Amino acid sequence: MQINGGVRFCEPGMRASIRAMHVQTEILGMINENIEGFDKVGYQRKEPVVSTMTEYIGIHGLSNTVDDQLGRIMVSHNPLDIALANKGYFQIQTPNGVKLTRDGRFKLDKEGNLLSLEDFPVLSDSGMPIKLPVVPDNIDKVVVDTKGKVSVYDKATNSLAEAGVLGVVDANGMAVLNPDVKQGYNEYSNVSLQNEFLQVKPVVRNFEANRQIFLIQSSNLQKVISQLGSAS
C-alpha cells in the first residue's frame, strides 16, 4: 500500500497582494508607534516578527517582540523618579492584575503610599504595596538605594525608617537580584530614530510593489470582463 500526501495551495494573486499590503501597513504602524514613543519614559521599542506562513495567513502570522535593551537614563532631580540601570521591571498593582513597567515616575499620597502616575500601588519584593512608615513633609527625605530599598527619614528617631524593597522582576516574573536602582533619574525609550526611519524605506517599497502588482492584475481582470461582455 502506498500513501501519497501533500499540500497544494492556489489563490488568486489579487488577494495575495491585498494581504501583503495589509501586513506592510501593520509593520508601518509598529514603526510609527516606536517613533511616537521616542520621548516616553519607560517605553521599549517593538520589533515586528514575520512568520514563514505570513504570506498565506496575512496579519495573523505577524507578531512583535519587545526590545529589552536599556534606554537613555537622564537626571530628573526628583527623589521619587526611579530608573533601572539593569534589565528588569517595576511591579504595579492594577485592577486587572500586576503590571510590569520601566516607568519609575512615582509619587506619594497623603497616607504615605507609593503610587504610580496612574495612582496604582507600587509593589515590594514581597508582593505587598509599599507604604512609608512616616509621611515626610518633603520628598527629599525619601531615600532609595541601589538595591531598591525604600527608606524615609524619621525626625522622631533621627534615623531612616525602612518601608520595603522595590519588587523588580524580569519579563518572566523572576526577581532581579541586582537591579542597580538610580534615584532621581528617568529612563527614556530605547528607540533610535535613525534606525526606525531606515526601516521605513524597505517596508514602503514592498507595499508599493504589491500595490503595482494589484493594479496590473486588476487592469487585466477588467480587460477580460470587458472582452467577455463584448463576445456575448
Z-matrix of the N, CA and C atoms (Angstrom, degrees):
N
C 1 1.463
C 2 1.518 1 108.74
N 3 1.293 2 115.43 1 135.50
C 4 1.456 3 121.16 2 -179.92
C 5 1.523 4 109.57 3 -119.85
N 6 1.322 5 116.18 4 130.40
C 7 1.462 6 121.42 5 179.92
C 8 1.518 7 108.81 6 -110.79
N 9 1.286 8 115.99 7 121.50
C 10 1.460 9 121.44 8 177.62
C 11 1.530 10 109.05 9 -106.78
N 12 1.302 11 115.95 10 133.25
C 13 1.466 12 119.92 11 179.23
C 14 1.505 13 111.06 12 -139.40
N 15 1.290 14 115.07 13 165.43
C 16 1.460 15 119.14 14 178.67
C 17 1.512 16 110.60 15 169.87
N 18 1.295 17 115.10 16 171.80
C 19 1.456 18 121.58 17 177.93
C 20 1.515 19 108.24 18 -124.71
N 21 1.315 20 115.68 19 125.41
C 22 1.463 21 120.64 20 178.46
C 23 1.519 22 107.92 21 -117.61
N 24 1.306 23 115.98 22 130.55
C 25 1.453 24 120.20 23 -177.43
C 26 1.514 25 108.92 24 -128.97
N 27 1.308 26 115.94 25 121.42
C 28 1.462 27 121.09 26 178.86
C 29 1.525 28 107.65 27 -134.13
N 30 1.312 29 116.02 28 126.66
C 31 1.457 30 119.85 29 -175.88
C 32 1.514 31 109.54 30 -145.20
N 33 1.334 32 117.62 31 144.69
C 34 1.466 33 120.02 32 177.34
C 35 1.525 34 111.25 33 -58.17
N 36 1.329 35 115.49 34 139.65
C 37 1.450 36 120.38 35 -176.88
C 38 1.516 37 113.57 36 -63.90
N 39 1.341 38 118.44 37 -32.53
C 40 1.460 39 121.20 38 -179.98
C 41 1.521 40 110.87 39 -61.46
N 42 1.315 41 116.37 40 -41.72
C 43 1.456 42 119.63 41 179.53
C 44 1.528 43 110.96 42 -65.68
N 45 1.327 44 117.33 43 -38.91
C 46 1.459 45 120.66 44 178.66
C 47 1.526 46 110.92 45 -65.53
N 48 1.333 47 117.02 46 -38.05
C 49 1.462 48 120.47 47 179.05
C 50 1.524 49 111.25 48 -66.25
N 51 1.321 50 115.93 49 -41.72
C 52 1.472 51 119.63 50 178.69
C 53 1.519 52 110.53 51 -63.20
N 54 1.332 53 115.65 52 -42.33
C 55 1.466 54 119.75 53 -179.99
C 56 1.532 55 110.54 54 -63.66
N 57 1.333 56 116.79 55 -40.58
C 58 1.466 57 120.69 56 179.32
C 59 1.522 58 111.00 57 -64.99
N 60 1.337 59 117.58 58 -40.83
C 61 1.461 60 120.56 59 178.17
C 62 1.529 61 110.84 60 -64.65
N 63 1.319 62 116.31 61 -36.20
C 64 1.463 63 120.59 62 178.11
C 65 1.528 64 110.58 63 -63.73
N 66 1.337 65 116.06 64 -41.98
C 67 1.469 66 120.42 65 179.01
C 68 1.523 67 110.58 66 -63.72
N 69 1.346 68 116.86 67 -45.27
C 70 1.465 69 120.10 68 -179.85
C 71 1.526 70 111.15 69 -63.47
N 72 1.331 71 116.99 70 -35.23
C 73 1.465 72 120.36 71 177.22
C 74 1.518 73 111.26 72 -63.98
N 75 1.342 74 116.89 73 -40.66
C 76 1.464 75 120.54 74 178.76
C 77 1.524 76 110.99 75 -65.79
N 78 1.333 77 116.94 76 -38.61
C 79 1.466 78 120.16 77 178.34
C 80 1.524 79 110.19 78 -65.45
N 81 1.332 80 116.71 79 -41.09
C 82 1.465 81 119.87 80 176.68
C 83 1.525 82 110.91 81 -61.51
N 84 1.338 83 116.35 82 -35.31
C 85 1.455 84 120.38 83 177.50
C 86 1.522 85 111.89 84 -62.97
N 87 1.340 86 117.18 85 -39.64
C 88 1.462 87 120.97 86 177.53
C 89 1.530 88 110.78 87 -65.21
N 90 1.341 89 115.99 88 -41.70
C 91 1.465 90 119.75 89 179.47
C 92 1.527 91 110.35 90 -64.02
N 93 1.328 92 116.42 91 -42.75
C 94 1.464 93 120.08 92 178.43
C 95 1.522 94 111.23 93 -62.70
N 96 1.334 95 116.44 94 -38.00
C 97 1.465 96 120.27 95 177.87
C 98 1.529 97 110.49 96 -63.17
N 99 1.329 98 116.68 97 -39.70
C 100 1.465 99 120.01 98 177.04
C 101 1.526 100 111.38 99 -63.69
N 102 1.323 101 116.03 100 -42.37
C 103 1.464 102 119.77 101 -179.80
C 104 1.530 103 110.20 102 -64.49
N 105 1.329 104 117.09 103 -41.10
C 106 1.461 105 120.73 104 178.86
C 107 1.528 106 111.36 105 -66.58
N 108 1.340 107 117.17 106 -27.78
C 109 1.457 108 120.65 107 -178.67
C 110 1.517 109 113.88 108 -88.41
N 111 1.327 110 117.38 109 6.26
C 112 1.464 111 120.76 110 -175.65
C 113 1.527 112 112.16 111 -56.14
N 114 1.322 113 117.52 112 -43.30
C 115 1.465 114 121.33 113 -176.33
C 116 1.526 115 113.08 114 -98.94
N 117 1.327 116 117.89 115 14.00
C 118 1.461 117 120.95 116 -179.45
C 119 1.526 118 110.55 117 -89.53
N 120 1.318 119 116.04 118 135.26
C 121 1.460 120 121.21 119 178.23
C 122 1.530 121 109.09 120 -71.20
N 123 1.342 122 115.33 121 129.43
C 124 1.453 123 120.73 122 175.97
C 125 1.521 124 115.35 123 80.91
N 126 1.347 125 118.26 124 0.12
C 127 1.465 126 119.69 125 -178.60
C 128 1.528 127 110.46 126 -74.05
N 129 1.327 128 116.57 127 136.91
C 130 1.460 129 122.49 128 176.20
C 131 1.527 130 108.79 129 -117.84
N 132 1.316 131 115.48 130 129.80
C 133 1.464 132 120.06 131 -173.92
C 134 1.527 133 111.06 132 -64.79
N 135 1.314 134 114.35 133 151.63
C 136 1.458 135 122.05 134 178.63
C 137 1.521 136 109.58 135 -105.45
N 138 1.309 137 115.18 136 134.15
C 139 1.463 138 121.57 137 -179.63
C 140 1.524 139 108.46 138 -109.62
N 141 1.360 140 119.17 139 119.94
C 142 1.462 141 120.25 140 178.50
C 143 1.523 142 112.16 141 -65.54
N 144 1.314 143 115.64 142 139.96
C 145 1.468 144 121.92 143 177.81
C 146 1.527 145 107.70 144 -121.72
N 147 1.320 146 116.01 145 117.38
C 148 1.465 147 121.91 146 -177.66
C 149 1.528 148 108.38 147 -104.98
N 150 1.326 149 116.86 148 119.28
C 151 1.465 150 121.06 149 -179.68
C 152 1.524 151 110.17 150 -78.00
N 153 1.327 152 116.13 151 167.56
C 154 1.461 153 120.99 152 -178.39
C 155 1.524 154 112.20 153 -70.05
N 156 1.331 155 117.83 154 -17.42
C 157 1.469 156 121.00 155 -178.27
C 158 1.523 157 112.47 156 -99.55
N 159 1.333 158 117.55 157 6.15
C 160 1.460 159 119.93 158 -175.27
C 161 1.523 160 112.17 159 -60.80
N 162 1.343 161 117.66 160 -34.15
C 163 1.465 162 119.88 161 -179.26
C 164 1.527 163 111.93 162 -64.98
N 165 1.329 164 116.90 163 -18.42
C 166 1.467 165 120.35 164 179.59
C 167 1.521 166 113.04 165 -102.78
N 168 1.344 167 116.83 166 -33.00
C 169 1.467 168 119.13 167 -175.01
C 170 1.533 169 112.14 168 -110.21
N 171 1.320 170 117.97 169 2.18
C 172 1.450 171 120.91 170 174.18
C 173 1.522 172 113.27 171 70.05
N 174 1.339 173 115.86 172 -142.52
C 175 1.466 174 120.84 173 -173.66
C 176 1.528 175 112.43 174 -65.76
N 177 1.355 176 117.39 175 -14.28
C 178 1.467 177 119.39 176 176.84
C 179 1.536 178 111.10 177 -68.38
N 180 1.313 179 116.76 178 -17.13
C 181 1.464 180 120.42 179 176.46
C 182 1.518 181 112.61 180 -97.55
N 183 1.344 182 115.44 181 7.72
C 184 1.462 183 120.55 182 -179.65
C 185 1.524 184 109.86 183 -107.04
N 186 1.306 185 116.29 184 131.30
C 187 1.464 186 121.22 185 176.92
C 188 1.524 187 107.97 186 -139.58
N 189 1.316 188 115.63 187 -172.99
C 190 1.462 189 118.10 188 177.67
C 191 1.519 190 109.96 189 -144.24
N 192 1.305 191 115.01 190 156.93
C 193 1.455 192 121.61 191 176.35
C 194 1.523 193 108.03 192 -124.79
N 195 1.320 194 116.52 193 151.36
C 196 1.462 195 121.33 194 -177.60
C 197 1.523 196 109.44 195 -92.71
N 198 1.313 197 116.21 196 129.67
C 199 1.457 198 122.32 197 175.48
C 200 1.528 199 107.74 198 -80.46
N 201 1.340 200 116.67 199 111.95
C 202 1.467 201 120.56 200 -175.11
C 203 1.525 202 113.66 201 -93.83
N 204 1.335 203 116.61 202 16.08
C 205 1.455 204 118.76 203 175.81
C 206 1.532 205 110.31 204 -66.75
N 207 1.335 206 116.36 205 152.03
C 208 1.456 207 120.45 206 -176.86
C 209 1.525 208 111.06 207 -66.86
N 210 1.340 209 114.44 208 147.51
C 211 1.451 210 120.23 209 177.48
C 212 1.518 211 111.71 210 -94.35
N 213 1.312 212 116.00 211 -164.56
C 214 1.460 213 121.85 212 -178.76
C 215 1.524 214 109.79 213 -84.61
N 216 1.317 215 117.12 214 119.00
C 217 1.463 216 122.00 215 -179.70
C 218 1.521 217 109.06 216 -96.60
N 219 1.338 218 115.14 217 124.45
C 220 1.463 219 120.81 218 -175.80
C 221 1.523 220 110.14 219 -131.59
N 222 1.341 221 114.88 220 147.75
C 223 1.464 222 121.36 221 -179.38
C 224 1.528 223 110.30 222 -68.85
N 225 1.349 224 115.69 223 137.12
C 226 1.461 225 120.45 224 176.12
C 227 1.527 226 112.13 225 -118.62
N 228 1.346 227 117.17 226 -20.50
C 229 1.468 228 123.66 227 -178.27
C 230 1.525 229 112.63 228 65.38
N 231 1.321 230 116.98 229 13.85
C 232 1.470 231 120.73 230 174.78
C 233 1.528 232 107.62 231 -102.52
N 234 1.341 233 119.11 232 118.43
C 235 1.469 234 121.06 233 -176.98
C 236 1.532 235 114.09 234 -60.06
N 237 1.332 236 116.76 235 -19.87
C 238 1.460 237 119.75 236 -179.51
C 239 1.522 238 112.58 237 -96.57
N 240 1.324 239 116.76 238 6.00
C 241 1.466 240 120.88 239 171.47
C 242 1.528 241 107.38 240 -92.85
N 243 1.339 242 115.64 241 120.61
C 244 1.465 243 121.31 242 -175.21
C 245 1.528 244 109.10 243 -122.66
N 246 1.315 245 116.48 244 132.27
C 247 1.468 246 121.71 245 176.96
C 248 1.522 247 109.56 246 -121.45
N 249 1.321 248 115.77 247 154.41
C 250 1.458 249 122.43 248 177.25
C 251 1.523 250 108.85 249 -108.18
N 252 1.329 251 115.90 250 121.56
C 253 1.468 252 120.13 251 179.66
C 254 1.524 253 111.53 252 -86.92
N 255 1.327 254 117.53 253 -2.62
C 256 1.464 255 122.87 254 173.87
C 257 1.526 256 108.78 255 -123.33
N 258 1.316 257 116.12 256 168.89
C 259 1.464 258 120.09 257 178.97
C 260 1.530 259 109.85 258 -66.98
N 261 1.320 260 115.67 259 140.76
C 262 1.449 261 120.43 260 179.97
C 263 1.524 262 110.31 261 155.26
N 264 1.327 263 115.91 262 176.54
C 265 1.455 264 121.25 263 -176.82
C 266 1.526 265 110.53 264 -141.49
N 267 1.337 266 115.63 265 145.26
C 268 1.456 267 120.73 266 168.68
C 269 1.527 268 108.46 267 -75.67
N 270 1.318 269 115.56 268 156.43
C 271 1.457 270 120.79 269 177.27
C 272 1.526 271 109.76 270 -110.59
N 273 1.330 272 115.21 271 126.41
C 274 1.459 273 121.89 272 -179.23
C 275 1.535 274 108.53 273 -120.31
N 276 1.324 275 116.81 274 132.14
C 277 1.470 276 120.51 275 179.05
C 278 1.522 277 109.60 276 -87.82
N 279 1.326 278 116.37 277 116.85
C 280 1.467 279 121.63 278 178.93
C 281 1.523 280 109.32 279 -116.83
N 282 1.329 281 118.04 280 166.88
C 283 1.472 282 120.15 281 176.58
C 284 1.525 283 113.21 282 -59.71
N 285 1.338 284 117.02 283 -21.61
C 286 1.468 285 121.44 284 -179.47
C 287 1.527 286 112.45 285 -100.01
N 288 1.327 287 116.59 286 13.73
C 289 1.453 288 120.17 287 179.46
C 290 1.516 289 111.70 288 113.20
N 291 1.319 290 115.44 289 -171.76
C 292 1.463 291 121.05 290 -177.66
C 293 1.527 292 109.76 291 -79.07
N 294 1.330 293 115.70 292 129.99
C 295 1.457 294 122.09 293 178.47
C 296 1.526 295 109.04 294 -108.43
N 297 1.332 296 116.48 295 137.67
C 298 1.458 297 122.01 296 176.18
C 299 1.525 298 109.25 297 -98.63
N 300 1.307 299 117.07 298 133.99
C 301 1.456 300 120.53 299 -178.09
C 302 1.521 301 110.54 300 -151.85
N 303 1.315 302 116.01 301 153.61
C 304 1.463 303 121.74 302 172.87
C 305 1.525 304 110.79 303 -104.08
N 306 1.301 305 116.70 304 4.27
C 307 1.457 306 121.51 305 176.50
C 308 1.522 307 108.70 306 -81.56
N 309 1.335 308 116.84 307 103.10
C 310 1.456 309 121.30 308 -176.24
C 311 1.512 310 114.03 309 -100.83
N 312 1.309 311 117.90 310 31.41
C 313 1.467 312 120.97 311 176.03
C 314 1.530 313 108.56 312 -84.82
N 315 1.297 314 116.18 313 97.31
C 316 1.459 315 121.68 314 -174.60
C 317 1.524 316 111.13 315 -106.30
N 318 1.327 317 115.17 316 170.89
C 319 1.463 318 121.59 317 177.50
C 320 1.518 319 109.10 318 -151.42
N 321 1.320 320 116.24 319 169.21
C 322 1.468 321 122.35 320 178.98
C 323 1.524 322 109.52 321 -115.52
N 324 1.341 323 115.30 322 141.48
C 325 1.460 324 117.93 323 170.53
C 326 1.528 325 108.83 324 -92.83
N 327 1.309 326 117.31 325 -178.52
C 328 1.467 327 119.72 326 -174.46
C 329 1.521 328 113.17 327 -72.31
N 330 1.355 329 117.45 328 -11.34
C 331 1.462 330 120.77 329 174.98
C 332 1.525 331 112.37 330 -93.41
N 333 1.329 332 116.54 331 -3.15
C 334 1.465 333 120.06 332 179.46
C 335 1.510 334 113.86 333 89.64
N 336 1.336 335 118.59 334 14.47
C 337 1.461 336 121.81 335 176.80
C 338 1.521 337 110.02 336 -79.17
N 339 1.327 338 115.52 337 134.93
C 340 1.466 339 120.98 338 177.10
C 341 1.524 340 108.31 339 -84.50
N 342 1.343 341 115.56 340 121.00
C 343 1.463 342 120.69 341 -173.23
C 344 1.522 343 110.98 342 -125.93
N 345 1.334 344 114.97 343 157.70
C 346 1.460 345 120.82 344 171.77
C 347 1.525 346 108.67 345 -80.19
N 348 1.323 347 117.51 346 176.35
C 349 1.462 348 120.67 347 178.49
C 350 1.518 349 111.68 348 -63.43
N 351 1.345 350 116.76 349 -23.63
C 352 1.463 351 121.04 350 179.50
C 353 1.526 352 112.05 351 -90.97
N 354 1.345 353 116.09 352 11.65
C 355 1.477 354 122.70 353 178.75
C 356 1.524 355 113.34 354 69.60
N 357 1.333 356 117.43 355 25.71
C 358 1.457 357 121.09 356 175.48
C 359 1.527 358 109.48 357 -95.67
N 360 1.346 359 118.08 358 141.46
C 361 1.468 360 120.64 359 -179.75
C 362 1.528 361 112.38 360 -64.33
N 363 1.318 362 114.94 361 139.83
C 364 1.467 363 121.94 362 174.75
C 365 1.519 364 107.51 363 -89.08
N 366 1.342 365 116.99 364 131.03
C 367 1.457 366 121.48 365 -174.18
C 368 1.521 367 112.35 366 -92.90
N 369 1.321 368 114.57 367 149.21
C 370 1.458 369 121.43 368 176.14
C 371 1.519 370 110.13 369 -88.88
N 372 1.338 371 116.56 370 -179.96
C 373 1.463 372 119.87 371 178.97
C 374 1.524 373 112.21 372 -69.14
N 375 1.323 374 117.03 373 -12.31
C 376 1.467 375 120.94 374 175.94
C 377 1.529 376 112.23 375 -92.98
N 378 1.340 377 115.95 376 -0.76
C 379 1.466 378 120.31 377 179.28
C 380 1.511 379 114.23 378 85.88
N 381 1.333 380 117.48 379 6.76
C 382 1.462 381 122.38 380 179.97
C 383 1.526 382 110.18 381 -103.20
N 384 1.349 383 117.25 382 148.70
C 385 1.470 384 119.44 383 176.94
C 386 1.530 385 111.02 384 -61.37
N 387 1.321 386 115.80 385 142.78
C 388 1.465 387 121.30 386 179.91
C 389 1.526 388 109.40 387 -85.09
N 390 1.325 389 115.20 388 126.03
C 391 1.468 390 121.41 389 177.82
C 392 1.515 391 108.35 390 -132.56
N 393 1.326 392 117.03 391 128.15
C 394 1.449 393 121.36 392 -179.59
C 395 1.530 394 109.98 393 -70.58
N 396 1.325 395 117.55 394 136.29
C 397 1.465 396 120.25 395 178.20
C 398 1.523 397 112.34 396 -68.45
N 399 1.320 398 115.84 397 -22.28
C 400 1.462 399 121.89 398 178.75
C 401 1.524 400 108.11 399 -132.38
N 402 1.330 401 116.77 400 129.99
C 403 1.461 402 120.16 401 177.77
C 404 1.525 403 108.43 402 -83.36
N 405 1.324 404 118.37 403 114.73
C 406 1.480 405 120.46 404 -175.75
C 407 1.518 406 111.20 405 -76.81
N 408 1.320 407 115.56 406 151.66
C 409 1.460 408 120.04 407 174.46
C 410 1.516 409 111.37 408 -83.47
N 411 1.350 410 115.49 409 -8.04
C 412 1.460 411 120.99 410 178.69
C 413 1.523 412 108.00 411 -147.76
N 414 1.339 413 116.41 412 131.06
C 415 1.469 414 119.22 413 -176.78
C 416 1.522 415 112.25 414 -66.98
N 417 1.333 416 117.06 415 -13.73
C 418 1.471 417 119.87 416 176.82
C 419 1.524 418 111.69 417 -65.26
N 420 1.321 419 116.99 418 -14.88
C 421 1.455 420 121.01 419 -179.51
C 422 1.533 421 112.45 420 -86.01
N 423 1.320 422 116.04 421 -1.58
C 424 1.463 423 120.93 422 175.33
C 425 1.524 424 108.32 423 -88.83
N 426 1.332 425 115.81 424 129.85
C 427 1.468 426 120.81 425 -177.55
C 428 1.525 427 109.13 426 -123.33
N 429 1.326 428 116.90 427 132.47
C 430 1.466 429 122.59 428 176.63
C 431 1.527 430 107.53 429 -126.00
N 432 1.334 431 116.92 430 122.34
C 433 1.459 432 119.10 431 -178.84
C 434 1.524 433 110.81 432 -89.21
N 435 1.327 434 116.87 433 -179.77
C 436 1.468 435 121.29 434 -174.78
C 437 1.523 436 112.93 435 -67.44
N 438 1.321 437 117.94 436 -20.17
C 439 1.463 438 121.62 437 177.34
C 440 1.526 439 111.99 438 -85.48
N 441 1.336 440 116.12 439 -8.32
C 442 1.458 441 119.78 440 179.70
C 443 1.515 442 114.10 441 96.41
N 444 1.345 443 117.81 442 7.42
C 445 1.466 444 119.75 443 178.81
C 446 1.518 445 109.60 444 -73.27
N 447 1.332 446 115.60 445 126.28
C 448 1.456 447 121.98 446 -178.27
C 449 1.525 448 108.82 447 -100.52
N 450 1.317 449 116.59 448 126.13
C 451 1.464 450 122.20 449 179.26
C 452 1.518 451 109.09 450 -133.33
N 453 1.343 452 115.50 451 163.06
C 454 1.451 453 121.04 452 178.23
C 455 1.532 454 108.53 453 -139.57
N 456 1.304 455 115.73 454 142.52
C 457 1.462 456 119.61 455 -179.57
C 458 1.524 457 110.15 456 -73.84
N 459 1.338 458 115.93 457 126.79
C 460 1.461 459 122.83 458 179.82
C 461 1.524 460 108.35 459 -105.71
N 462 1.335 461 116.03 460 112.79
C 463 1.461 462 120.12 461 -178.82
C 464 1.522 463 111.88 462 -64.88
N 465 1.324 464 116.83 463 -29.75
C 466 1.464 465 119.87 464 -176.97
C 467 1.523 466 111.91 465 -65.74
N 468 1.329 467 116.45 466 -37.22
C 469 1.466 468 120.88 467 -178.61
C 470 1.518 469 112.60 468 -106.43
N 471 1.339 470 116.06 469 -5.26
C 472 1.467 471 122.02 470 -178.44
C 473 1.531 472 110.96 471 54.73
N 474 1.337 473 115.23 472 44.23
C 475 1.466 474 120.77 473 -179.43
C 476 1.526 475 109.15 474 -152.33
N 477 1.328 476 115.10 475 172.84
C 478 1.460 477 120.44 476 177.81
C 479 1.521 478 110.31 477 -87.72
N 480 1.330 479 115.83 478 129.58
C 481 1.463 480 121.75 479 176.89
C 482 1.525 481 108.41 480 -102.79
N 483 1.323 482 116.54 481 125.19
C 484 1.464 483 120.88 482 -176.77
C 485 1.525 484 111.15 483 -77.79
N 486 1.340 485 115.58 484 136.80
C 487 1.464 486 121.44 485 178.81
C 488 1.521 487 112.27 486 -106.23
N 489 1.320 488 117.96 487 -19.95
C 490 1.457 489 121.54 488 -178.27
C 491 1.515 490 110.32 489 144.04
N 492 1.317 491 115.17 490 177.43
C 493 1.461 492 121.82 491 179.90
C 494 1.522 493 108.43 492 -115.76
N 495 1.313 494 116.68 493 130.28
C 496 1.463 495 120.78 494 179.17
C 497 1.527 496 110.45 495 -55.85
N 498 1.315 497 115.89 496 132.75
C 499 1.460 498 120.27 497 179.18
C 500 1.512 499 110.77 498 -83.57
N 501 1.313 500 117.59 499 93.21
C 502 1.463 501 122.50 500 -179.96
C 503 1.526 502 109.07 501 -100.30
N 504 1.321 503 116.69 502 123.92
C 505 1.463 504 121.64 503 -176.52
C 506 1.525 505 109.67 504 -130.76
N 507 1.344 506 115.37 505 165.92
C 508 1.463 507 119.61 506 174.65
C 509 1.522 508 109.58 507 -87.71
N 510 1.333 509 117.30 508 -175.21
C 511 1.465 510 121.09 509 -175.94
C 512 1.522 511 112.68 510 -64.17
N 513 1.346 512 117.18 511 -19.79
C 514 1.462 513 121.43 512 179.01
C 515 1.524 514 112.95 513 -95.44
N 516 1.328 515 116.44 514 3.84
C 517 1.457 516 120.15 515 178.45
C 518 1.514 517 114.78 516 86.40
N 519 1.337 518 117.56 517 7.62
C 520 1.458 519 120.87 518 178.33
C 521 1.533 520 109.57 519 -86.11
N 522 1.329 521 115.43 520 141.56
C 523 1.458 522 120.45 521 -176.65
C 524 1.523 523 111.59 522 -63.59
N 525 1.323 524 116.03 523 138.55
C 526 1.458 525 122.41 524 174.36
C 527 1.520 526 107.66 525 -93.62
N 528 1.319 527 116.97 526 118.25
C 529 1.458 528 120.96 527 -172.64
C 530 1.524 529 112.69 528 -74.90
N 531 1.319 530 116.65 529 -31.92
C 532 1.461 531 119.51 530 -179.35
C 533 1.532 532 110.03 531 -128.74
N 534 1.327 533 117.50 532 78.72
C 535 1.468 534 120.07 533 -176.09
C 536 1.520 535 114.08 534 -73.70
N 537 1.343 536 117.44 535 -17.72
C 538 1.468 537 122.45 536 -178.40
C 539 1.526 538 110.28 537 53.71
N 540 1.312 539 114.38 538 66.63
C 541 1.462 540 121.87 539 -176.38
C 542 1.529 541 110.61 540 -75.53
N 543 1.333 542 115.86 541 135.39
C 544 1.453 543 122.25 542 178.90
C 545 1.527 544 109.27 543 -116.51
N 546 1.341 545 115.50 544 112.99
C 547 1.459 546 119.65 545 178.33
C 548 1.521 547 109.81 546 -84.05
N 549 1.347 548 115.22 547 137.84
C 550 1.456 549 119.71 548 -179.96
C 551 1.512 550 113.94 549 83.92
N 552 1.332 551 116.40 550 20.12
C 553 1.467 552 121.59 551 179.72
C 554 1.528 553 110.08 552 -130.51
N 555 1.327 554 115.57 553 153.98
C 556 1.457 555 122.68 554 171.28
C 557 1.522 556 109.25 555 -119.47
N 558 1.328 557 115.30 556 142.47
C 559 1.465 558 119.43 557 174.18
C 560 1.525 559 109.13 558 -103.41
N 561 1.310 560 115.65 559 115.64
C 562 1.461 561 119.84 560 176.72
C 563 1.532 562 109.73 561 -86.04
N 564 1.311 563 116.75 562 179.42
C 565 1.461 564 120.98 563 -172.35
C 566 1.529 565 112.27 564 -62.17
N 567 1.327 566 115.05 565 161.31
C 568 1.465 567 121.57 566 175.24
C 569 1.525 568 110.84 567 -98.91
N 570 1.330 569 115.98 568 23.90
C 571 1.469 570 121.73 569 -178.71
C 572 1.524 571 110.23 570 -83.46
N 573 1.338 572 116.14 571 132.81
C 574 1.460 573 122.40 572 172.01
C 575 1.530 574 107.73 573 -103.47
N 576 1.325 575 116.90 574 112.89
C 577 1.460 576 120.07 575 -177.06
C 578 1.525 577 111.41 576 -60.09
N 579 1.324 578 117.20 577 -37.46
C 580 1.464 579 120.32 578 -179.84
C 581 1.523 580 110.85 579 -60.76
N 582 1.338 581 116.64 580 -45.40
C 583 1.464 582 119.60 581 -179.72
C 584 1.523 583 111.95 582 -66.30
N 585 1.338 584 116.19 583 -37.63
C 586 1.463 585 119.10 584 -179.74
C 587 1.522 586 111.16 585 -65.42
N 588 1.338 587 116.57 586 -42.73
C 589 1.466 588 119.82 587 179.64
C 590 1.532 589 111.08 588 -66.71
N 591 1.334 590 117.47 589 -33.99
C 592 1.459 591 120.32 590 177.58
C 593 1.523 592 111.35 591 -66.51
N 594 1.333 593 116.60 592 -31.01
C 595 1.463 594 120.11 593 -179.73
C 596 1.520 595 112.36 594 -75.21
N 597 1.319 596 116.84 595 -19.54
C 598 1.462 597 120.06 596 -177.35
C 599 1.524 598 111.17 597 -67.98
N 600 1.335 599 117.40 598 -42.17
C 601 1.475 600 121.59 599 -172.31
C 602 1.532 601 113.56 600 -57.39
N 603 1.358 602 120.41 601 -51.27
C 604 1.474 603 118.27 602 179.99
C 605 1.530 604 113.15 603 -65.21
N 606 1.323 605 116.70 604 -31.28
C 607 1.466 606 119.40 605 178.72
C 608 1.524 607 110.01 606 -67.06
N 609 1.332 608 116.35 607 -43.74
C 610 1.464 609 120.44 608 178.95
C 611 1.526 610 110.50 609 -64.65
N 612 1.332 611 116.59 610 -38.99
C 613 1.471 612 119.77 611 178.74
C 614 1.523 613 111.00 612 -63.52
N 615 1.311 614 117.36 613 -41.96
C 616 1.464 615 120.38 614 178.03
C 617 1.522 616 110.78 615 -63.56
N 618 1.326 617 115.25 616 -40.49
C 619 1.471 618 118.90 617 178.82
C 620 1.530 619 110.23 618 -62.19
N 621 1.335 620 116.32 619 -46.87
C 622 1.461 621 120.22 620 -178.22
C 623 1.531 622 111.20 621 -65.01
N 624 1.330 623 117.64 622 -36.42
C 625 1.466 624 120.54 623 178.82
C 626 1.530 625 110.27 624 -63.54
N 627 1.326 626 116.81 625 -45.41
C 628 1.461 627 120.09 626 178.67
C 629 1.523 628 111.50 627 -68.23
N 630 1.318 629 116.54 628 -31.99
C 631 1.467 630 120.07 629 176.64
C 632 1.520 631 110.70 630 -65.37
N 633 1.336 632 117.07 631 -43.25
C 634 1.460 633 120.40 632 178.93
C 635 1.527 634 111.10 633 -64.03
N 636 1.334 635 116.03 634 -41.39
C 637 1.474 636 119.61 635 177.84
C 638 1.520 637 110.12 636 -61.70
N 639 1.341 638 115.86 637 -41.73
C 640 1.463 639 119.93 638 179.18
C 641 1.528 640 111.11 639 -62.01
N 642 1.340 641 116.88 640 -43.30
C 643 1.458 642 120.40 641 -178.89
C 644 1.530 643 111.31 642 -65.45
N 645 1.337 644 116.54 643 -39.15
C 646 1.471 645 120.28 644 178.15
C 647 1.522 646 110.20 645 -64.31
N 648 1.325 647 116.72 646 -46.25
C 649 1.457 648 120.83 647 179.56
C 650 1.523 649 111.23 648 -63.73
N 651 1.334 650 115.71 649 -39.49
C 652 1.463 651 119.47 650 178.77
C 653 1.523 652 111.40 651 -64.60
N 654 1.342 653 116.32 652 -40.87
C 655 1.467 654 120.59 653 179.10
C 656 1.528 655 110.99 654 -64.86
N 657 1.336 656 115.99 655 -43.01
C 658 1.463 657 119.47 656 178.75
C 659 1.523 658 111.47 657 -63.41
N 660 1.327 659 115.64 658 -39.33
C 661 1.470 660 119.10 659 179.68
C 662 1.522 661 110.72 660 -65.42
N 663 1.314 662 117.44 661 -39.13
C 664 1.467 663 120.68 662 178.23
C 665 1.528 664 111.13 663 -63.91
N 666 1.339 665 116.30 664 -38.23
C 667 1.465 666 119.87 665 178.48
C 668 1.527 667 110.70 666 -64.59
N 669 1.347 668 115.24 667 -41.43
C 670 1.474 669 119.15 668 179.95
C 671 1.516 670 110.27 669 -63.80
N 672 1.328 671 116.49 670 -44.79
C 673 1.461 672 120.81 671 -179.86
C 674 1.523 673 110.72 672 -62.52
N 675 1.334 674 114.72 673 -39.93
C 676 1.479 675 119.22 674 -179.74
C 677 1.530 676 110.66 675 -65.85
N 678 1.329 677 116.88 676 -41.70
C 679 1.469 678 120.63 677 -179.79
C 680 1.517 679 111.17 678 -67.76
N 681 1.347 680 116.14 679 -38.21
C 682 1.456 681 118.53 680 177.46
C 683 1.520 682 111.03 681 -65.65
N 684 1.338 683 115.71 682 -36.44
C 685 1.453 684 118.91 683 179.55
C 686 1.519 685 112.11 684 -68.05
N 687 1.345 686 117.46 685 -38.93
C 688 1.465 687 120.83 686 179.74
C 689 1.528 688 111.94 687 -72.07
N 690 1.348 689 114.62 688 -31.18
C 691 1.470 690 118.00 689 -179.75
C 692 1.518 691 111.93 690 -70.99
N 693 1.312 692 117.08 691 -30.16
C 694 1.457 693 120.04 692 -179.66
C 695 1.531 694 111.10 693 -77.45
